[in-house]
Amino acid sequence: MQIRSSRPDDEPRLTEISRSAWSPVVSPNPPNPPFFDERTLPDNVLAVLMALDLSTG
């Protein structure tokens, strides 16, 4: 596992995660792109990279 600052090319996956985690209990409107904007910059968001072990079948 590796933790790093996000990059602009992480935006599609972060948007997908944000949408799947959305609940009307938290916010009245579902998240809409773009994920990054003037308030949410890539350097302010952490990304976790996990390696997949495909050898375990």
N, C-alpha and C positions, 0 to 999 in steps of 0.2 A: 504494500500500500504506500502511496506517495501523496502528500498534500502539497498543493501549490496554489498560487494566485491563478484565477481563471484567465482565459484569453478570449478575445472576440470569437474565435472559432468554436468555443464551448457553448455559445448561445443557443443553438438548436436543442442540445441535450438538456441544458438548464431550463429552457422553456418547457420542454416535455416533463421534466421532474416537477416544475412549479405547477403545471396544469394538473398533473396526476395527484398532487398533494393538496390541491385547492378544496376548500369546503365552504359552504354558505355560512357556516358558523363563524368562520374567520374573516371572511370578506363578502360583501354583497355581490360582487362581480368577479367572474373568473379572470385569471390573468390573461392579458393579451400581449402579443409581441409589440415592441421589442423588449427582451429581457433586460438588456443593458440600455441605460439612458443617462441623462445628466445627473441623476440621483444615485443610480446603481452602476458604478464603473467596474470593469473587469478586475482591477486591482483591489477592490473592496469585497470580492467574493472569492471564497476558497473552493477549490475543486479537489476531489479525492480520486486518484487513479488506482484502480485495483487490477492486478494481473489475474487472468483466468488460467487455472491449471486444467488443461484439456487432456492431460495424460491419465486422469482418474476415471475416464470413460463415463 
